[in-house]
Amino acid sequence: MPSNLKPEMVTTTFDLHGFRIAQYLGVVRGITVRSRSVVGQFAAGVQQIFGGNISIYTELCEHARGEAFELMIQHAAQIGANAIIGARYDANEVTDGVTEVLAYGTAVRVEPA
């Protein structure tokens, strides 16, 4: 299903400059659950020894957030939104080494102001 909801139409604020909210459609979300592989845990352990940025975890987190964001956009498009306001992320550890990442916001229909 092609969507006219572009990533630039997602904002953490509660308005979108140059647009007016014509309709509120409700809360939308995208959720993904990720685990670290044994190889990834070993590589991260080696990086921890030397300190600094643990790029293995940075990459994992970035990928999980990106996937949750895309799923949130898909959810909003399915209900007819062309924008999302008040977008946020949340993350919780489900069990040791398994993390849930949630992207959520309010789906709206906007039109030029």
Buried (B, 14 or more C-beta within 10 A) or exposed (E): EEEEBEEEBBBEEEBBEEBEBEEEBEBBBBBBBBBBEEEBBEBBEEBEEEEEEBEBBEEBBEEBBBBBBBBBBBBBBEEEBBBBBBBEBEEEEEEEEEBBBBBBBBBBBBEEE
